[in-house]
Amino acid sequence: SSSSTGAGGGTTTVPPAAAPEIPEVLVDPRSRRRYLRGRFLGKGGFAKCFELSDLESKEVFAGKIVPKSLLLKPHQKEKMSMEINIHKSLVHQHVVGFHGFFEDSDFVFVVLELCRRRSLLELHKRRKAVTEPEARYYLRQIVLGCQYLHENKVIHRDLKLGNLFLNDDMELCLNAPPCGREI
């Protein structure tokens, strides 16, 4: 008879395959641009976000990194490619800038404008409240960003403090809609 217990008396299990490591240097095979992966910025949905520094120009971006292991179903791949196609067509002062995308065998990398002042969610956690003039200032920019999306037949569908980012000039940028729909 065969036994399912290990040498120490406990049952043996095969550990799940380890998730692939995100490389320290990311290379866009088309442009040959090389990016150094920097500090972790946060995560959302399938993605983890890091600072990315272009090794040649020293420009710093936000990099949204999605493991391909989470894009196994056809609709997930389709959603990712729709998100990229929508985002690359959007250019507006109040929408996070799209700078390109590329992939390797394990990940899809989306290169975006870095909003160094973080999100309104972090601002809310730090300050608990904004003044009425600040609320008017930010709300006007949210409306302008949404107006632009709607003019381009895109609905955001996930407006929340964590998707509203602040750039160096304290201007608000809408995170591109991860589940945005073209109408």
Helices and strands as residue ranges (DSSP letters): E 25-27, E 34-44, E 47-54, E 60-67, G 68-70, H 74-88, E 98-103, E 107-112, H 120-127, H 132-151, E 154-155, G 161-163, E 164-166, E 172-174, E 181-182
